[in-house]
């Protein structure tokens, strides 16, 4: 069955870095647009970054220049490198896979930015 398993979240101080990973299985990873979304308490889930099957990337304005999304197709894994983290980046981060009518979600990983 389809699985998206996120890892790498945690507690970090402002200005610090984290690298999230999402290991995918159960579908043809290389065909899918992969993405990272986040949801802060009391807020709607929002797009953070996406990367297409051709490795074209897109970012929400608030993370441009700080976050980098990448993918490793042989390893069926997508990454989110997060640098210069801010308290407003605190949220549950979700991995997403999309391909035409198919849309899959991971269970999420908590990122907390606090001193």
TORKE-144250 format. One record per residue: x, y, z of N, C-alpha, C in turn; residue number from 1; residue in one letter. Coordinates in steps of 0.05 Angstrom, whole numbers, plus 5000, padded with zeros to 4 digits. Each point is the difference from the previous one (the first is absolute). Layout:
N
<bami><n_u>X</n_u><n_v>Y</n_v><n_w>Z</n_w><ca_u>X</ca_u><ca_v>Y</ca_v><ca_w>Z</ca_w><c_u>X</c_u><c_v>Y</c_v><c_w>Z</c_w><k>NUM</k><r>A</r></bami>
...
***
This chain:
115
<bami><n_u>5017</n_u><n_v>4976</n_v><n_w>5000</n_w><ca_u>4983</ca_u><ca_v>5024</ca_v><ca_w>5000</ca_w><c_u>5018</c_u><c_v>5025</c_v><c_w>5000</c_w><k>1</k><r>X</r></bami>
<bami><n_u>4987</n_u><n_v>5023</n_v><n_w>4994</n_w><ca_u>5014</ca_u><ca_v>5025</ca_v><ca_w>4999</ca_w><c_u>5008</c_u><c_v>5009</c_v><c_w>5028</c_w><k>2</k><r>X</r></bami>
<bami><n_u>5025</n_u><n_v>5008</n_v><n_w>5003</n_w><ca_u>5010</ca_u><ca_v>5010</ca_v><ca_w>5026</ca_w><c_u>5018</c_u><c_v>5024</c_v><c_w>4994</c_w><k>3</k><r>X</r></bami>
<bami><n_u>4996</n_u><n_v>5021</n_v><n_w>5016</n_w><ca_u>5018</ca_u><ca_v>5023</ca_v><ca_w>5002</ca_w><c_u>5008</c_u><c_v>5003</c_v><c_w>5029</c_w><k>4</k><r>X</r></bami>
<bami><n_u>5025</n_u><n_v>4997</n_v><n_w>5006</n_w><ca_u>5009</ca_u><ca_v>5001</ca_v><ca_w>5027</ca_w><c_u>5020</c_u><c_v>5023</c_v><c_w>5004</c_w><k>5</k><r>X</r></bami>
<bami><n_u>4991</n_u><n_v>5020</n_v><n_w>5015</n_w><ca_u>5017</ca_u><ca_v>5023</ca_v><ca_w>5005</ca_w><c_u>5018</c_u><c_v>4995</c_v><c_w>5024</c_w><k>6</k><r>X</r></bami>
<bami><n_u>5023</n_u><n_v>5013</n_v><n_w>5000</n_w><ca_u>5018</ca_u><ca_v>5000</ca_v><ca_w>5023</ca_w><c_u>5017</c_u><c_v>5025</c_v><c_w>5000</c_w><k>7</k><r>X</r></bami>
<bami><n_u>5014</n_u><n_v>5005</n_v><n_w>5022</n_w><ca_u>5018</ca_u><ca_v>5023</ca_v><ca_w>5001</ca_w><c_u>4990</c_u><c_v>5024</c_v><c_w>5015</c_w><k>8</k><r>X</r></bami>
<bami><n_u>4975</n_u><n_v>4999</n_v><n_w>5009</n_w><ca_u>4990</ca_u><ca_v>5023</ca_v><ca_w>5015</ca_w><c_u>5012</c_u><c_v>5001</c_v><c_w>5028</c_w><k>9</k><r>X</r></bami>
<bami><n_u>4994</n_u><n_v>5022</n_v><n_w>5015</n_w><ca_u>5010</ca_u><ca_v>5003</ca_v><ca_w>5027</ca_w><c_u>4999</c_u><c_v>5028</c_v><c_w>5009</c_w><k>10</k><r>X</r></bami>
<bami><n_u>5014</n_u><n_v>5005</n_v><n_w>5022</n_w><ca_u>5001</ca_u><ca_v>5026</ca_v><ca_w>5012</ca_w><c_u>5027</c_u><c_v>5013</c_v><c_w>4993</c_w><k>11</k><r>X</r></bami>
<bami><n_u>4999</n_u><n_v>5025</n_v><n_w>4990</n_w><ca_u>5024</ca_u><ca_v>5014</ca_v><ca_w>4992</ca_w><c_u>4998</c_u><c_v>5029</c_v><c_w>5008</c_w><k>12</k><r>X</r></bami>
<bami><n_u>5022</n_u><n_v>5012</n_v><n_w>5005</n_w><ca_u>5000</ca_u><ca_v>5029</ca_v><ca_w>5007</ca_w><c_u>4997</c_u><c_v>5017</c_v><c_w>4975</c_w><k>13</k><r>X</r></bami>
<bami><n_u>4990</n_u><n_v>5024</n_v><n_w>5003</n_w><ca_u>4998</ca_u><ca_v>5019</ca_v><ca_w>4977</ca_w><c_u>5028</c_u><c_v>5003</c_v><c_w>4988</c_w><k>14</k><r>X</r></bami>
<bami><n_u>5000</n_u><n_v>5000</n_v><n_w>4973</n_w><ca_u>5025</ca_u><ca_v>5001</ca_v><ca_w>4985</ca_w><c_u>5012</c_u><c_v>4973</c_v><c_w>4994</c_w><k>15</k><r>X</r></bami>
<bami><n_u>4989</n_u><n_v>4979</n_v><n_w>5012</n_w><ca_u>5011</ca_u><ca_v>4973</ca_v><ca_w>4996</ca_w><c_u>4990</c_u><c_v>4987</c_v><c_w>4975</c_w><k>16</k><r>X</r></bami>
<bami><n_u>5008</n_u><n_v>4975</n_v><n_w>4996</n_w><ca_u>4993</ca_u><ca_v>4985</ca_v><ca_w>4976</ca_w><c_u>4990</c_u><c_v>4973</c_v><c_w>5006</c_w><k>17</k><r>X</r></bami>
<bami><n_u>4983</n_u><n_v>4990</n_v><n_w>4983</n_w><ca_u>4990</ca_u><ca_v>4973</ca_v><ca_w>5001</ca_w><c_u>4998</c_u><c_v>4989</c_v><c_w>4971</c_w><k>18</k><r>X</r></bami>
<bami><n_u>5002</n_u><n_v>4974</n_v><n_w>4998</n_w><ca_u>4995</ca_u><ca_v>4987</ca_v><ca_w>4974</ca_w><c_u>4979</c_u><c_v>4979</c_v><c_w>5003</c_w><k>19</k><r>X</r></bami>
<bami><n_u>4978</n_u><n_v>5004</n_v><n_w>4986</n_w><ca_u>4978</ca_u><ca_v>4981</ca_v><ca_w>5001</ca_w><c_u>5003</c_u><c_v>4980</c_v><c_w>4977</c_w><k>20</k><r>X</r></bami>
<bami><n_u>4993</n_u><n_v>4975</n_v><n_w>5005</n_w><ca_u>5000</ca_u><ca_v>4980</ca_v><ca_w>4979</ca_w><c_u>4973</c_u><c_v>4987</c_v><c_w>4998</c_w><k>21</k><r>X</r></bami>
<bami><n_u>4993</n_u><n_v>4991</n_v><n_w>4976</n_w><ca_u>4975</ca_u><ca_v>4986</ca_v><ca_w>4996</ca_w><c_u>5006</c_u><c_v>4975</c_v><c_w>4983</c_w><k>22</k><r>X</r></bami>
<bami><n_u>4997</n_u><n_v>4977</n_v><n_w>5011</n_w><ca_u>5005</ca_u><ca_v>4975</ca_v><ca_w>4986</ca_w><c_u>4974</c_u><c_v>4990</c_v><c_w>4989</c_w><k>23</k><r>X</r></bami>
<bami><n_u>4999</n_u><n_v>4995</n_v><n_w>4974</n_w><ca_u>4976</ca_u><ca_v>4992</ca_v><ca_w>4986</ca_w><c_u>5001</c_u><c_v>4971</c_v><c_w>4991</c_w><k>24</k><r>X</r></bami>
<bami><n_u>4977</n_u><n_v>4988</n_v><n_w>4999</n_w><ca_u>4999</ca_u><ca_v>4972</ca_v><ca_w>4990</ca_w><c_u>4971</c_u><c_v>4995</c_v><c_w>4990</c_w><k>25</k><r>X</r></bami>
<bami><n_u>4997</n_u><n_v>4980</n_v><n_w>4983</n_w><ca_u>4974</ca_u><ca_v>4992</ca_v><ca_w>4991</ca_w><c_u>4990</c_u><c_v>5014</c_v><c_w>4975</c_w><k>26</k><r>X</r></bami>
<bami><n_u>5016</n_u><n_v>5017</n_v><n_w>4988</n_w><ca_u>4993</ca_u><ca_v>5013</ca_v><ca_w>4975</ca_w><c_u>5025</c_u><c_v>5008</c_v><c_w>4985</c_w><k>27</k><r>X</r></bami>
<bami><n_u>4996</n_u><n_v>5008</n_v><n_w>4975</n_w><ca_u>5024</ca_u><ca_v>5006</ca_v><ca_w>4983</ca_w><c_u>5009</c_u><c_v>5029</c_v><c_w>5006</c_w><k>28</k><r>X</r></bami>
<bami><n_u>5018</n_u><n_v>5001</n_v><n_w>5019</n_w><ca_u>5008</ca_u><ca_v>5026</ca_v><ca_w>5012</ca_w><c_u>5009</c_u><c_v>5020</c_v><c_w>4979</c_w><k>29</k><r>X</r></bami>
<bami><n_u>5015</n_u><n_v>4991</n_v><n_w>4980</n_w><ca_u>5012</ca_u><ca_v>5019</ca_v><ca_w>4981</ca_w><c_u>4979</c_u><c_v>5014</c_v><c_w>4983</c_w><k>30</k><r>X</r></bami>
<bami><n_u>4976</n_u><n_v>4990</n_v><n_w>4999</n_w><ca_u>4979</ca_u><ca_v>5012</ca_v><ca_w>4983</ca_w><c_u>4986</c_u><c_v>5023</c_v><c_w>5015</c_w><k>31</k><r>X</r></bami>
<bami><n_u>5002</n_u><n_v>5000</n_v><n_w>5026</n_w><ca_u>4984</ca_u><ca_v>5018</ca_v><ca_w>5017</ca_w><c_u>5013</c_u><c_v>5027</c_v><c_w>5006</c_w><k>32</k><r>X</r></bami>
<bami><n_u>4983</n_u><n_v>5020</n_v><n_w>5001</n_w><ca_u>5008</ca_u><ca_v>5025</ca_v><ca_w>5012</ca_w><c_u>4999</c_u><c_v>4996</c_v><c_w>5030</c_w><k>33</k><r>X</r></bami>
<bami><n_u>5023</n_u><n_v>5006</n_v><n_w>5013</n_w><ca_u>5001</ca_u><ca_v>4997</ca_v><ca_w>5029</ca_w><c_u>5000</c_u><c_v>5028</c_v><c_w>5013</c_w><k>34</k><r>X</r></bami>
<bami><n_u>4989</n_u><n_v>5001</n_v><n_w>5024</n_w><ca_u>4998</ca_u><ca_v>5026</ca_v><ca_w>5013</ca_w><c_u>5001</c_u><c_v>4997</c_v><c_w>5030</c_w><k>35</k><r>X</r></bami>
<bami><n_u>5006</n_u><n_v>5023</n_v><n_w>5012</n_w><ca_u>4999</ca_u><ca_v>5003</ca_v><ca_w>5029</ca_w><c_u>4979</c_u><c_v>5022</c_v><c_w>5007</c_w><k>36</k><r>X</r></bami>
<bami><n_u>4983</n_u><n_v>4993</n_v><n_w>5018</n_w><ca_u>4980</ca_u><ca_v>5019</ca_v><ca_w>5010</ca_w><c_u>5003</c_u><c_v>5002</c_v><c_w>5030</c_w><k>37</k><r>X</r></bami>
<bami><n_u>4989</n_u><n_v>5020</n_v><n_w>5012</n_w><ca_u>5001</ca_u><ca_v>5003</ca_v><ca_w>5029</ca_w><c_u>4974</c_u><c_v>5011</c_v><c_w>5011</c_w><k>38</k><r>X</r></bami>
<bami><n_u>4995</n_u><n_v>4993</n_v><n_w>5025</n_w><ca_u>4977</ca_u><ca_v>5010</ca_v><ca_w>5014</ca_w><c_u>5007</c_u><c_v>5008</c_v><c_w>5028</c_w><k>39</k><r>X</r></bami>
<bami><n_u>4997</n_u><n_v>5026</n_v><n_w>5006</n_w><ca_u>5004</ca_u><ca_v>5010</ca_v><ca_w>5027</ca_w><c_u>4974</c_u><c_v>4999</c_v><c_w>5016</c_w><k>40</k><r>X</r></bami>
<bami><n_u>5003</n_u><n_v>5000</n_v><n_w>5026</n_w><ca_u>4975</ca_u><ca_v>4999</ca_v><ca_w>5017</ca_w><c_u>4981</c_u><c_v>5022</c_v><c_w>4993</c_w><k>41</k><r>X</r></bami>
<bami><n_u>4975</n_u><n_v>4993</n_v><n_w>4995</n_w><ca_u>4979</ca_u><ca_v>5020</ca_v><ca_w>4995</ca_w><c_u>5001</c_u><c_v>5011</c_v><c_w>4971</c_w><k>42</k><r>X</r></bami>
<bami><n_u>5017</n_u><n_v>4989</n_v><n_w>4984</n_w><ca_u>5002</ca_u><ca_v>5010</ca_v><ca_w>4972</ca_w><c_u>4995</c_u><c_v>4978</c_v><c_w>4980</c_w><k>43</k><r>X</r></bami>
<bami><n_u>4994</n_u><n_v>5008</n_v><n_w>4976</n_w><ca_u>4996</ca_u><ca_v>4981</ca_v><ca_w>4978</ca_w><c_u>5027</c_u><c_v>4989</c_v><c_w>4991</c_w><k>44</k><r>X</r></bami>
<bami><n_u>4998</n_u><n_v>4976</n_v><n_w>4988</n_w><ca_u>5025</ca_u><ca_v>4988</ca_v><ca_w>4988</ca_w><c_u>5008</c_u><c_v>5017</c_v><c_w>4976</c_w><k>45</k><r>X</r></bami>
<bami><n_u>5026</n_u><n_v>5006</n_v><n_w>4998</n_w><ca_u>5009</ca_u><ca_v>5016</ca_v><ca_w>4978</ca_w><c_u>5023</c_u><c_v>4986</c_v><c_w>4985</c_w><k>46</k><r>X</r></bami>
<bami><n_u>5002</n_u><n_v>5007</n_v><n_w>4974</n_w><ca_u>5022</ca_u><ca_v>4990</ca_v><ca_w>4984</ca_w><c_u>5026</c_u><c_v>5012</c_v><c_w>5009</c_w><k>47</k><r>X</r></bami>
<bami><n_u>5021</n_u><n_v>4985</n_v><n_w>5003</n_w><ca_u>5027</ca_u><ca_v>5010</ca_v><ca_w>5005</ca_w><c_u>5017</c_u><c_v>4999</c_v><c_w>4975</c_w><k>48</k><r>X</r></bami>
<bami><n_u>5002</n_u><n_v>4977</n_v><n_w>4988</n_w><ca_u>5016</ca_u><ca_v>4996</ca_v><ca_w>4976</ca_w><c_u>4992</c_u><c_v>4976</c_v><c_w>4984</c_w><k>49</k><r>X</r></bami>
<bami><n_u>5004</n_u><n_v>5001</n_v><n_w>4974</n_w><ca_u>4995</ca_u><ca_v>4976</ca_v><ca_w>4983</ca_w><c_u>5023</c_u><c_v>4996</c_v><c_w>4981</c_w><k>50</k><r>X</r></bami>
<bami><n_u>5002</n_u><n_v>4975</n_v><n_w>4991</n_w><ca_u>5020</ca_u><ca_v>4994</ca_v><ca_w>4980</ca_w><c_u>4987</c_u><c_v>4980</c_v><c_w>4980</c_w><k>51</k><r>X</r></bami>
<bami><n_u>5001</n_u><n_v>5006</n_v><n_w>4975</n_w><ca_u>4987</ca_u><ca_v>4984</ca_v><ca_w>4980</ca_w><c_u>5017</c_u><c_v>4976</c_v><c_w>4993</c_w><k>52</k><r>X</r></bami>
<bami><n_u>4989</n_u><n_v>4983</n_v><n_w>4983</n_w><ca_u>5015</ca_u><ca_v>4976</ca_v><ca_w>4990</ca_w><c_u>5025</c_u><c_v>5009</c_v><c_w>4985</c_w><k>53</k><r>X</r></bami>
<bami><n_u>4999</n_u><n_v>5024</n_v><n_w>4988</n_w><ca_u>5024</ca_u><ca_v>5011</ca_v><ca_w>4986</ca_w><c_u>5017</c_u><c_v>5018</c_v><c_w>5018</c_w><k>54</k><r>X</r></bami>
<bami><n_u>4995</n_u><n_v>4999</n_v><n_w>5026</n_w><ca_u>5016</ca_u><ca_v>5015</ca_v><ca_w>5020</ca_w><c_u>4996</c_u><c_v>5030</c_v><c_w>4998</c_w><k>55</k><r>X</r></bami>
<bami><n_u>4978</n_u><n_v>5009</n_v><n_w>4990</n_w><ca_u>4994</ca_u><ca_v>5029</ca_v><ca_w>5001</ca_w><c_u>4988</c_u><c_v>5005</c_v><c_w>5028</c_w><k>56</k><r>X</r></bami>
<bami><n_u>5010</n_u><n_v>5020</n_v><n_w>5013</n_w><ca_u>4993</ca_u><ca_v>5006</ca_v><ca_w>5027</ca_w><c_u>4983</c_u><c_v>5025</c_v><c_w>5002</c_w><k>57</k><r>X</r></bami>
<bami><n_u>4984</n_u><n_v>5001</n_v><n_w>5022</n_w><ca_u>4983</ca_u><ca_v>5023</ca_v><ca_w>5006</ca_w><c_u>4999</c_u><c_v>5004</c_v><c_w>5030</c_w><k>58</k><r>X</r></bami>
<bami><n_u>5001</n_u><n_v>5025</n_v><n_w>5009</n_w><ca_u>5000</ca_u><ca_v>5005</ca_v><ca_w>5029</ca_w><c_u>4980</c_u><c_v>5022</c_v><c_w>5007</c_w><k>59</k><r>X</r></bami>
<bami><n_u>4989</n_u><n_v>4998</n_v><n_w>5024</n_w><ca_u>4984</ca_u><ca_v>5022</ca_v><ca_w>5010</ca_w><c_u>5019</c_u><c_v>5023</c_v><c_w>5006</c_w><k>60</k><r>X</r></bami>
<bami><n_u>4991</n_u><n_v>5024</n_v><n_w>4997</n_w><ca_u>5018</ca_u><ca_v>5023</ca_v><ca_w>5003</ca_w><c_u>5015</c_u><c_v>5001</c_v><c_w>5027</c_w><k>61</k><r>X</r></bami>
<bami><n_u>4986</n_u><n_v>4992</n_v><n_w>5021</n_w><ca_u>5011</ca_u><ca_v>5003</ca_v><ca_w>5027</ca_w><c_u>5025</c_u><c_v>4982</c_v><c_w>5005</c_w><k>62</k><r>X</r></bami>
<bami><n_u>5004</n_u><n_v>4980</n_v><n_w>4983</n_w><ca_u>5024</ca_u><ca_v>4982</ca_v><ca_w>5004</ca_w><c_u>5021</c_u><c_v>5003</c_v><c_w>4978</c_w><k>63</k><r>X</r></bami>
<bami><n_u>4994</n_u><n_v>5016</n_v><n_w>4980</n_w><ca_u>5020</ca_u><ca_v>5003</ca_v><ca_w>4978</ca_w><c_u>5026</c_u><c_v>5010</c_v><c_w>5011</c_w><k>64</k><r>X</r></bami>
<bami><n_u>5022</n_u><n_v>4987</n_v><n_w>4991</n_w><ca_u>5026</ca_u><ca_v>5007</ca_v><ca_w>5009</ca_w><c_u>5009</c_u><c_v>4987</c_v><c_w>5026</c_w><k>65</k><r>X</r></bami>
<bami><n_u>4981</n_u><n_v>4986</n_v><n_w>5013</n_w><ca_u>5007</ca_u><ca_v>4987</ca_v><ca_w>5025</ca_w><c_u>4996</c_u><c_v>4969</c_v><c_w>4998</c_w><k>66</k><r>X</r></bami>
<bami><n_u>4980</n_u><n_v>4992</n_v><n_w>4985</n_w><ca_u>4993</ca_u><ca_v>4971</ca_v><ca_w>4998</ca_w><c_u>5008</c_u><c_v>4990</c_v><c_w>4972</c_w><k>67</k><r>X</r></bami>
<bami><n_u>5008</n_u><n_v>4975</n_v><n_w>4998</n_w><ca_u>5006</ca_u><ca_v>4987</ca_v><ca_w>4974</ca_w><c_u>4987</c_u><c_v>4973</c_v><c_w>4999</c_w><k>68</k><r>X</r></bami>
<bami><n_u>4984</n_u><n_v>4995</n_v><n_w>4980</n_w><ca_u>4988</ca_u><ca_v>4974</ca_v><ca_w>4996</ca_w><c_u>5017</c_u><c_v>4985</c_v><c_w>4979</c_w><k>69</k><r>X</r></bami>
<bami><n_u>5003</n_u><n_v>4974</n_v><n_w>5004</n_w><ca_u>5015</ca_u><ca_v>4984</ca_v><ca_w>4981</ca_w><c_u>4989</c_u><c_v>4971</c_v><c_w>5000</c_w><k>70</k><r>X</r></bami>
<bami><n_u>5007</n_u><n_v>4985</n_v><n_w>4980</n_w><ca_u>4990</ca_u><ca_v>4973</ca_v><ca_w>4999</ca_w><c_u>5022</c_u><c_v>4981</c_v><c_w>4991</c_w><k>71</k><r>X</r></bami>
<bami><n_u>4998</n_u><n_v>4975</n_v><n_w>5009</n_w><ca_u>5019</ca_u><ca_v>4979</ca_v><ca_w>4992</ca_w><c_u>4983</c_u><c_v>4977</c_v><c_w>4989</c_w><k>72</k><r>X</r></bami>
<bami><n_u>4996</n_u><n_v>4999</n_v><n_w>4974</n_w><ca_u>4982</ca_u><ca_v>4981</ca_v><ca_w>4989</ca_w><c_u>5009</c_u><c_v>4971</c_v><c_w>5005</c_w><k>73</k><r>X</r></bami>
<bami><n_u>5025</n_u><n_v>4993</n_v><n_w>4997</n_w><ca_u>5008</ca_u><ca_v>4972</ca_v><ca_w>5006</ca_w><c_u>4994</c_u><c_v>4992</c_v><c_w>5029</c_w><k>74</k><r>X</r></bami>
<bami><n_u>5000</n_u><n_v>5019</n_v><n_w>5018</n_w><ca_u>4995</ca_u><ca_v>4994</ca_v><ca_w>5029</ca_w><c_u>4971</c_u><c_v>5005</c_v><c_w>5007</c_w><k>75</k><r>X</r></bami>
<bami><n_u>4983</n_u><n_v>5009</n_v><n_w>4981</n_w><ca_u>4972</ca_u><ca_v>5006</ca_v><ca_w>5005</ca_w><c_u>4997</c_u><c_v>5019</c_v><c_w>5024</c_w><k>76</k><r>X</r></bami>
<bami><n_u>5016</n_u><n_v>5020</n_v><n_w>5001</n_w><ca_u>5000</ca_u><ca_v>5018</ca_v><ca_w>5023</ca_w><c_u>5000</c_u><c_v>5029</c_v><c_w>4991</c_w><k>77</k><r>X</r></bami>
<bami><n_u>4985</n_u><n_v>5017</n_v><n_w>5014</n_w><ca_u>5000</ca_u><ca_v>5028</ca_v><ca_w>4996</ca_w><c_u>5009</c_u><c_v>5014</c_v><c_w>5026</c_w><k>78</k><r>X</r></bami>
<bami><n_u>5015</n_u><n_v>5021</n_v><n_w>4997</n_w><ca_u>5012</ca_u><ca_v>5014</ca_v><ca_w>5023</ca_w><c_u>4990</c_u><c_v>5029</c_v><c_w>5001</c_w><k>79</k><r>X</r></bami>
<bami><n_u>5001</n_u><n_v>5011</n_v><n_w>5024</n_w><ca_u>4996</ca_u><ca_v>5029</ca_v><ca_w>5003</ca_w><c_u>5022</c_u><c_v>5010</c_v><c_w>5019</c_w><k>80</k><r>X</r></bami>
<bami><n_u>5020</n_u><n_v>5014</n_v><n_w>4989</n_w><ca_u>5021</ca_u><ca_v>5012</ca_v><ca_w>5016</ca_w><c_u>4990</c_u><c_v>5027</c_v><c_w>5009</c_w><k>81</k><r>X</r></bami>
<bami><n_u>4999</n_u><n_v>5005</n_v><n_w>5026</n_w><ca_u>4989</ca_u><ca_v>5024</ca_v><ca_w>5012</ca_w><c_u>5022</c_u><c_v>5014</c_v><c_w>5015</c_w><k>82</k><r>X</r></bami>
<bami><n_u>5008</n_u><n_v>5024</n_v><n_w>4991</n_w><ca_u>5020</ca_u><ca_v>5016</ca_v><ca_w>5013</ca_w><c_u>4989</c_u><c_v>5026</c_v><c_w>5011</c_w><k>83</k><r>X</r></bami>
<bami><n_u>5014</n_u><n_v>5012</n_v><n_w>5018</n_w><ca_u>4992</ca_u><ca_v>5025</ca_v><ca_w>5012</ca_w><c_u>4971</c_u><c_v>4999</c_v><c_w>5009</c_w><k>84</k><r>X</r></bami>
<bami><n_u>4994</n_u><n_v>4980</n_v><n_w>5015</n_w><ca_u>4972</ca_u><ca_v>4995</ca_v><ca_w>5009</ca_w><c_u>4991</c_u><c_v>5022</c_v><c_w>5018</c_w><k>85</k><r>X</r></bami>
<bami><n_u>4974</n_u><n_v>5006</n_v><n_w>4998</n_w><ca_u>4987</ca_u><ca_v>5021</ca_v><ca_w>5016</ca_w><c_u>4978</c_u><c_v>4988</c_v><c_w>5016</c_w><k>86</k><r>X</r></bami>
<bami><n_u>4992</n_u><n_v>5013</n_v><n_w>5022</n_w><ca_u>4978</ca_u><ca_v>4990</ca_v><ca_w>5016</ca_w><c_u>4974</c_u><c_v>4996</c_v><c_w>4984</c_w><k>87</k><r>X</r></bami>
<bami><n_u>4996</n_u><n_v>5016</n_v><n_w>4980</n_w><ca_u>4976</ca_u><ca_v>4997</ca_v><ca_w>4984</ca_w><c_u>5001</c_u><c_v>4976</c_v><c_w>4981</c_w><k>88</k><r>X</r></bami>
<bami><n_u>5023</n_u><n_v>4986</n_v><n_w>4999</n_w><ca_u>5001</ca_u><ca_v>4975</ca_v><ca_w>4985</ca_w><c_u>4990</c_u><c_v>4976</c_v><c_w>5017</c_w><k>89</k><r>X</r></bami>
<bami><n_u>4994</n_u><n_v>5005</n_v><n_w>5025</n_w><ca_u>4989</ca_u><ca_v>4979</ca_v><ca_w>5017</ca_w><c_u>4974</c_u><c_v>4989</c_v><c_w>4989</c_w><k>90</k><r>X</r></bami>
<bami><n_u>4999</n_u><n_v>4974</n_v><n_w>4995</n_w><ca_u>4977</ca_u><ca_v>4987</ca_v><ca_w>4989</ca_w><c_u>5005</c_u><c_v>4970</c_v><c_w>4998</c_w><k>91</k><r>X</r></bami>
<bami><n_u>4978</n_u><n_v>4986</n_v><n_w>4993</n_w><ca_u>5003</ca_u><ca_v>4972</ca_v><ca_w>4992</ca_w><c_u>5005</c_u><c_v>5000</c_v><c_w>4970</c_w><k>92</k><r>X</r></bami>
<bami><n_u>5021</n_u><n_v>4987</n_v><n_w>4991</n_w><ca_u>5007</ca_u><ca_v>5000</ca_v><ca_w>4971</ca_w><c_u>4992</c_u><c_v>4973</c_v><c_w>4988</c_w><k>93</k><r>X</r></bami>
<bami><n_u>4985</n_u><n_v>5002</n_v><n_w>4978</n_w><ca_u>4990</ca_u><ca_v>4976</ca_v><ca_w>4987</ca_w><c_u>5012</c_u><c_v>4997</c_v><c_w>4972</c_w><k>94</k><r>X</r></bami>
<bami><n_u>5006</n_u><n_v>4975</n_v><n_w>4994</n_w><ca_u>5009</ca_u><ca_v>4993</ca_v><ca_w>4973</ca_w><c_u>4976</c_u><c_v>4993</c_v><c_w>4983</c_w><k>95</k><r>X</r></bami>
<bami><n_u>5001</n_u><n_v>5008</n_v><n_w>4974</n_w><ca_u>4978</ca_u><ca_v>4996</ca_v><ca_w>4982</ca_w><c_u>5010</c_u><c_v>4990</c_v><c_w>4973</c_w><k>96</k><r>X</r></bami>
<bami><n_u>4984</n_u><n_v>4982</n_v><n_w>4988</n_w><ca_u>5007</ca_u><ca_v>4990</ca_v><ca_w>4973</ca_w><c_u>4975</c_u><c_v>5003</c_v><c_w>4982</c_w><k>97</k><r>X</r></bami>
<bami><n_u>5004</n_u><n_v>5012</n_v><n_w>4977</n_w><ca_u>4977</ca_u><ca_v>5005</ca_v><ca_w>4982</ca_w><c_u>5008</c_u><c_v>4991</c_v><c_w>4971</c_w><k>98</k><r>X</r></bami>
<bami><n_u>4980</n_u><n_v>4987</n_v><n_w>4987</n_w><ca_u>5003</ca_u><ca_v>4992</ca_v><ca_w>4972</ca_w><c_u>4972</c_u><c_v>4997</c_v><c_w>4988</c_w><k>99</k><r>X</r></bami>
<bami><n_u>4992</n_u><n_v>5019</n_v><n_w>4984</n_w><ca_u>4973</ca_u><ca_v>5000</ca_v><ca_w>4988</ca_w><c_u>4980</c_u><c_v>4997</c_v><c_w>5023</c_w><k>100</k><r>X</r></bami>
<bami><n_u>4984</n_u><n_v>4980</n_v><n_w>5001</n_w><ca_u>4979</ca_u><ca_v>4998</ca_v><ca_w>5020</ca_w><c_u>5009</c_u><c_v>4987</c_v><c_w>5026</c_w><k>101</k><r>X</r></bami>
<bami><n_u>5026</n_u><n_v>4994</n_v><n_w>5002</n_w><ca_u>5010</ca_u><ca_v>4987</ca_v><ca_w>5024</ca_w><c_u>5012</c_u><c_v>5021</c_v><c_w>5019</c_w><k>102</k><r>X</r></bami>
<bami><n_u>4994</n_u><n_v>4998</n_v><n_w>5026</n_w><ca_u>5010</ca_u><ca_v>5019</ca_v><ca_w>5019</ca_w><c_u>5004</c_u><c_v>4986</c_v><c_w>5027</c_w><k>103</k><r>X</r></bami>
<bami><n_u>5024</n_u><n_v>4998</n_v><n_w>5009</n_w><ca_u>5007</ca_u><ca_v>4985</ca_v><ca_w>5024</ca_w><c_u>5013</c_u><c_v>5019</c_v><c_w>5020</c_w><k>104</k><r>X</r></bami>
<bami><n_u>4996</n_u><n_v>4993</n_v><n_w>5026</n_w><ca_u>5011</ca_u><ca_v>5016</ca_v><ca_w>5022</ca_w><c_u>5015</c_u><c_v>4982</c_v><c_w>5020</c_w><k>105</k><r>X</r></bami>
<bami><n_u>5020</n_u><n_v>5011</n_v><n_w>5012</n_w><ca_u>5013</ca_u><ca_v>4988</ca_v><ca_w>5022</ca_w><c_u>4987</c_u><c_v>5007</c_v><c_w>5027</c_w><k>106</k><r>X</r></bami>
<bami><n_u>5010</n_u><n_v>4990</n_v><n_w>5022</n_w><ca_u>4988</ca_u><ca_v>5004</ca_v><ca_w>5026</ca_w><c_u>5009</c_u><c_v>5026</c_v><c_w>5013</c_w><k>107</k><r>X</r></bami>
<bami><n_u>5021</n_u><n_v>5012</n_v><n_w>4990</n_w><ca_u>5010</ca_u><ca_v>5025</ca_v><ca_w>5010</ca_w><c_u>5022</c_u><c_v>4997</c_v><c_w>5020</c_w><k>108</k><r>X</r></bami>
<bami><n_u>5017</n_u><n_v>5021</n_v><n_w>5002</n_w><ca_u>5021</ca_u><ca_v>5001</ca_v><ca_w>5020</ca_w><c_u>5001</c_u><c_v>5028</c_v><c_w>5011</c_w><k>109</k><r>X</r></bami>
<bami><n_u>5003</n_u><n_v>5002</n_v><n_w>5026</n_w><ca_u>4998</ca_u><ca_v>5026</ca_v><ca_w>5014</ca_w><c_u>5027</c_u><c_v>5014</c_v><c_w>4999</c_w><k>110</k><r>X</r></bami>
<bami><n_u>4998</n_u><n_v>5026</n_v><n_w>4992</n_w><ca_u>5024</ca_u><ca_v>5018</ca_v><ca_w>5001</ca_w><c_u>4993</c_u><c_v>5022</c_v><c_w>5019</c_w><k>111</k><r>X</r></bami>
<bami><n_u>5016</n_u><n_v>5004</n_v><n_w>5020</n_w><ca_u>4996</ca_u><ca_v>5021</ca_v><ca_w>5019</ca_w><c_u>5025</c_u><c_v>5018</c_v><c_w>5001</c_w><k>112</k><r>X</r></bami>
<bami><n_u>4996</n_u><n_v>5026</n_v><n_w>4995</n_w><ca_u>5023</ca_u><ca_v>5019</ca_v><ca_w>5001</ca_w><c_u>4996</c_u><c_v>5018</c_v><c_w>5024</c_w><k>113</k><r>X</r></bami>
<bami><n_u>5017</n_u><n_v>4997</n_v><n_w>5019</n_w><ca_u>4997</ca_u><ca_v>5015</ca_v><ca_w>5025</ca_w><c_u>5026</c_u><c_v>5001</c_v><c_w>5015</c_w><k>114</k><r>X</r></bami>
<bami><n_u>5004</n_u><n_v>5022</n_v><n_w>5014</n_w><ca_u>5023</ca_u><ca_v>5003</ca_v><ca_w>5017</ca_w><c_u>4995</c_u><c_v>4991</c_v><c_w>5028</c_w><k>115</k><r>X</r></bami>
***
